[in-house]
Amino acid sequence: MSWSPSSWREFPIKQQPEYKDKEALKEIEEQLSSFPPLIFAGEARNLKEELAKAGRGEAFIVQGGDCAESFASFNADTIKNLFKLILQMSVVIAYSSGKPIVKIGRVAGQFAKPRSSDFEEKDGVKLPSYRGDIINDIKFSAEAREPDPYRMIRAYYQSAATMNLLRAFSRGGLADLNQVHQWNLDFIKTHPIGQKYEEISCQIDKAMNFLKAAGLTSKNTPQLRQTTVFTSHEALLLNYEEALTREDSLTGDWYNTSAHMLWIGDRTRDLNEAHIEYFRGIKNPIGCKVGPSMKPDELVELVSTLNPNNEEGKLNLIVRMGASKIEEFFPPLLKAIRDAGKNVVWTIDPMHGNVEKSPNGFKTRDFDNILSEVKSFFKIHKEHGTVAAGVHLEMTGEDVTECTGSASCPITSDDLSDRYHTQCDPRLNANQALELAFMISENF
C-alpha cells in the first residue's frame, strides 16, 4: 500500500498510551506539526554517509545517553557532562583504532519508554505504568499516571533547547582538541581510569604541538576545534513522530525532523504493525533492536522492508542479546544477513539484555556482563569476517551508582542506594563508560 506519515494509523500498534481527551490530542498534534524542525534533512543524510563508513569498517560509532530523559533533571551541566563523556570515549577509541568516531547521543528526544507491563502495583494499588515524561509522570498516583498529550509540547521545547546547547558545545570551543584535558570529568580525575585517560591526553598534546609547529592550529583548521554530535531516540510515540515528519524541499522525500536517527525497539518490530509501517517511509538513517527472539528469516525480511534499496548506512541493527545468549543467538542472524548480501551496520547494545535485580531490590546491570557481551560481539564478527561497527549504551556523565562492578569504581549492590537516580533503567556512570571504551580500543 502507499505510504504517508499517517498510514501507520491503519495498523495494529503496541506500547502506546490511551489518551482520554481525543480533541486535546488532535490539537497538540496540529500544533506540533506547525513547529520548526529540530534537525535538517541534510544533516540526516550526512549521518547516513558516516554510518556507511562505519558499516565498511572505516569509522566507529559511539552512541549513548540516558535511558529516558526527564523534565525534572533537565539542566546545562547534565548535557555538558554527557557531551564531555562522549568526547572522552571517542578520543580513547580513535587514538587506538586510527578511525574517525561517529558520535550519536541518546538525547534531545529520548523521552518515551516501552514497558514489559501496562500496569504497576504498589501496596495493593494498581496504576498504569510510567512510560516516560513525554506521556505521563513517574510519581505513583492516578493523576500523575494519566497520559497527558500536552507533555509532547514540553518534550519538544526541551529537545530544542538541548539541541541548541549541543550545537554550541560542538562549535563553540568545548570540542577543541586543545581542551582534551578539560573533558576529564572532575569526579573521575583521581580514579585510575581518569589517570589512564590523562596519559592519552598528554600524547594528544604532543601531537597538537607538532601540528602547531607545522602550521596547523585550531584557528586555521576547523577539524581540530569542532565536532558533530548527532541525536537519536526510540521513535515509540508515533503521534509525536508523525507531527514532526516533514517533506524535504530539496528532494521531496519525507524525513523525521525530531532526530537525525530513530530506532525501533525489540518490542515493536512486528512486520505487520504500525512502527514498521511508519519507519519504512522515512529517509532518515534508522535503527532496529535485534534480540534473542529474532529468527534469521524474519530478520532478512525485516531488513528488506526497512531498506528495500539495500543502501549503505540506512539501517543500523542494534544487537541486544545478553551476555549468556549472544554466542548462541547472534551468529545465525549475522550469517543470514551476510549470506543474503544485505548492507547493514552492526552495533552492540550490551545493556538491555543484562538487566537483573539486586539482592536489595534494585534494578541493575553488572559491568562484567556488559563487558562480556561486547567482547563476544567483536569476537563473533571476527569469526565471520564482518564488521563490528559500534556500541550503543545507556550511560550518563553523572557520578551515579546504578550498575554494579567495574575495576575503576567497584560498585556493589549495597552501594546502589547511594546515587540511584535513573528514571527507568540503570545507566553506566562516566567511570564505567570510559573503562568500556578502553576495552573496546583493545579490539582494533
N, C-alpha and C positions, 0 to 999 in steps of 0.2 A: 504494500500500500504506500501511497505518497506520504512524505514526512512533512511535518510542520512543528514549530516549537511547542504546540499544544497537543500534538497527536498522541502523546503518552496518556492523555486523559481517557482514551478509549481502551486502555489495557488494565488488567489487574495490577495492584500495587501493594507492596509491603512496607512496613516501617514508617507509615505516615500518620500524622495526628488527625484526629477528627475534630474539626472546628465547628463549634455550635452556631456561631454567628456567620452565616454564609455571605451575607451582604457586606459585613466588615471585611471578610477575607477578600471578596471581589474588589472592594475599594482599595485595599492595601496592594493587591496585585497590580491594579491600574496605576497606582501612584508609583510603585517601584518601576514599572515599565517606562515611566517618563523620566526617571532619574538618569544622570550621566553614567556611562560605563565606568567600571573600576579599572579595567585594563583595555588595551587596544589590540585589535586583531593582529596587527603586525608583530606585536610582542609575542603573541601565542605562536605565530609562525616562526619567530626566532627561536623559541624554546623547542619547537619541533625539530629544527635543524640541529640544535645542541643535543637533543635526545637521540637523534640519528647517529651522531658521532659516538655517543656512549654505547649505543647498540652495536657499533662496529669495533668497540674497544679503544676508541681514540679519545675518550673522555670518561669521567666517572661522576655519578650522581650522588649528591648528599641531600637527602630530603628529610626534614624533621621539624618538629614543633609540638605544640600542645595536643594532648588527647582531645580536648574540647576547650576552645576559647570561652572566656566568661566575661560578662559585663562587669562584675564586681572587681576583678583583679586587673582590669584594663588600665595600663599606665605606660609611660615612656620608658621607664627603666626595664620593665619586663621585656618589651620589644627590643630594646638595645642589647640586653644580655643574651637574648636568643640570637640576634644578629651576630654578636661577637662570637658566640659558640659555633655558629655555622662557619664563620670565617676561620676560627681556630681549627676545626675539623678539616676544612678544605685545605688549609696550609699543610697540615700534617700529611694528608693523603697525597696532595700534589707534590710535595717535597720528595716523597719516596717513589711515587709512580711516574713522575715526569708528565702527568696528564693534566689537562685543564679540568676543573671541577664545575659541574653544573649544579648550582645552588638553588634549592627549592624549599620554601618554608611551608609548613602546615600552618598557615597563618592568614589573617585577613579574610576569613570566611569559614573557618573550621568550627562551626557552632552546633551543627546537628549531629546526633549520635544514634546509631541503631542500638536496640536493646534486645536482650535474649528473652525478656518477658514484657508483656504490655502493662503489667501491674507490679507494684512493690508493696510489701506488707510489713508493718511495724506494730508491735504490741496489739495485734488483732485488728488494726486499721489497714484497709486495702485502698491504695490510691494509684492513679496512672503513673507509670514510670517517668522519671526525668529523661527527657530526650534532647537536652541541650538548650542553651539560653535563647536560641532563636525560636524555640517552640514553647517551653514552659520554664518554671523556676525550680531550682534544686531543693528549696525549702519544702519540708514534708507537711503540706496542708492541702486541703481540697482546692482552695482558691489558687494557690501557687502552681499546682499541677495541672490546672486547666489550660489547654493550648490557647495561646493568645496571638492572633495574626499581627498585631501591632509590633510585636517583638522583631519581626522581619525588618522593619524600618530602622530600629536601633542597631540591629546587626549590620545593616548596610552602612550606616554612618560610622560605626566603629571600624568596619573594614576599610572604609575610605580614609579615615584618619590613620590607620595602621599602614596602609599603602603609601600615604604621603610621607610618613616618617621613614619607612624602608627606603623610599627613593632618595630622601635627604641623606640618610646614612650612606647609601651606596655611591652617591655623587658628591657629598659634601666634605669628604676628607677622612671619615672614620675608616674607610676601606683602604686607605693608603698603606702600601706595604712598609713604609717607614714607621707606621704606627703598630707594627706587628706585636710589639711587647705590650701595648695598651689593650690588646684584645684579651689578654690573660685576665680572667675574672678574679677579683680581689680574694674571694674565699677559697680559690684553688691554688694561689701562688705558692703557698707554703707546703702544699701536698706534693708527693713525688711526681705525680703526673703533670702538675703545673711546672715543676722544675724541669721535667723532660721536655715540655713544650718550650721553655725558655732556651734550652740548648739549640733547638731548631731555629728559634727567633734570632739567636746570635749568628747562626750560619747565614740566615737571610740578610741580616745586617751587613755582613761581609760582601754578599753578592750585590746588595744595593750600593755599597761604596764602590765596588768595581764598576757597576753600570754608570754611576755618577762620574767616575774618572774617565769613562768612555763617552761622556756627554749625554747620557740618558738619565733624566730625572723625572720626578713626579710632575714637575711643571710643564715639561715638553713631551711627556709620554703618558697619555691618559690611562693606558692599561695598568700603570703602576699605582694609580691613585683611585681608580674607580672599579666597581664590580656591578654585577646584576644578580639580584635575588628574585627569582620568580615565585609566584604564590600558587597554592593548591589547596583544595579541600575535597572532602567526600560530598558529592552532589546528591544528597539524600532527600532534602526537602524540595521537590520539583516545582512547587508553586513559586518559590523564590528564584530557582534557577531559570524557569521559563520567563519570568518577568525581566531577567537580565540577559536574555538571549536576543542578540541583535544581528541584523543583516549588514555585512561589511560593505561599505560604499565602494571599495576598490574592486572586490572580487565577486560580490553578490552572494557569497557564502554566509552561512549562519555561524556565529560564534557566541559562546557563553562568555559574557564580559564580567563575570563575578570573580574569575581567577584565570591564570594562564593555563593551568592544568586541573582537570577534575577527575575524580576516580569513582568507580562503582565498588561498593562493599561486597564481601563474600555472601552476605545475607540477601542481597537484592540483584543478583546477577542472572536471574532466570531469563532464558531466551525469549519467553513468551510474555514477559511482563513489562511494566512501564519504564523502568530505568534503562533497560537495553534499548527500548524504542526511542527514548529521549537521546541517549548517547550516540545512537547510530547516525544522527543527523547533524551534530555539531562538528565543526572543523578544528576545534582545539586539540592539542595532544591530550590523550585520555589515558587513564589507568584502570586496571581491574584487579581486585584482590583474588588470589588463587589459593584456596585452602585444600585440606586433605580430602574433602568430599568431591572435588572436581575429578571428572573422568577424562581420559585423553581425547576421545571422540567429541565429547562435549566442549572441551577447550578449543579444539580445532574449529568447530562450528562457531563458537563464540568469537574467536579471532577473525574468522571470515565475515561475520556480521558487523563487527565493530571497525574492521579495517579492510573493506572489500577490495580496495585497490592495492593492498599489500605495500603501503607506503612505509618507508623507514621513518622512525621517530614518532609515528602516530600513536602507537599502542604500547603502554608500559604495563607489563604483567608483574604484579607485586605479590611475591610468594610469601604466604603466612601459614606455615605448616605446624610449627612447634618442633622443639629440639628432638623429641622422641619419634617424630613422624616423617621428617623431611627426607631421610635416607630411603624410606620405603615408597613414599608417595610422589616425590618430586621427579625422580629420573624418568618414569614413564611419560609424564607430561612434557618434560623437556625434549625427550626423544621424538614424541609425536609432533611437536611444533617444528623441530629441526627437520624431520623427515618430510613434513608437508611443505617445506620451503617458505614458511611464514616469517616475515620481518617483524620481530617484536623486540622490545627492550626488557631484559630481565632484571628486576631488583628484588631485594630481600627485606621483608618486614619481620624481624625476629621478635616482635613484641606481642602480637595478638594471639599467637599460638602457645604462649608460655605463661598465661595468667594462672595464678594459684592463690589459695587462701592461706595466710599465715596462721600459726597456732593461736595467736591472739585476735584473729578475726579480720585482719586487714587483707584487702585485695592487693596482691603484689606480683612481682615478677623477679625471678632470680637471675642475677647477672651472668652466672655460669651457663645457664640455659640459653640466654640471649647470645652469648659468645659462641656457644656450641653450634647453634643454628646457622650463624653467619659463617663459621668455618666450614660447615657441611655444604652450604650453598656454594662457596668458592671451590671446594673440592669436587663437587658433582659437575660443575661447569668445566673444570679442567679435564675430567674424565671423559666428557662428551665433546670436547673441542668447541665449546660455545663460550659466550661472553657473560661474565658476571658484571653487570653494568652499574650497580649502585646499591645504596642502602636507604631504607625508609624507616624512620624512628619516631616514636613518641618520646620527646625529650624537652627539657627546659634549661634555660640558663640560670635558674634559681637553685639555691642550696637546699633542695628538698630531700626527704627520706621516704621514698615511695617504692624503690626497687632494692631488694637485698643483694648483698655481695659486692664484688669487685675488689681488686688488690689495692687500688688507690684510696678508696674510702669504704672499708668494710662495714656495711650496714646489716645489722641482724634484725630479726623480727621484733625484738624488744625495742629497737630504735625507731621503728616505723611511725610511732605516735608523735615523735619529736616535731617533724615538719612535714606532715602528710597533708598536702594542700590541693591535690588534683580534684577537678570537677567530676571525673569519671574513672578513667583508668590510670594506673601508676606509670610515671614517666622516669626515664633516666635523668639523673642530675648532670651538671656540667662535667664533674669529675668522671663519671661513668661513661658519658658520651665520648669524651676525649680519649679515655682509655680504649674504648672500642675503635676509635679512629686510628690509634696507633696499631692495634691488632690488624685492622684492615690494611694498613700500609705495608705490613709484612707479607701480604699475599701478592705483591707485584714484583 
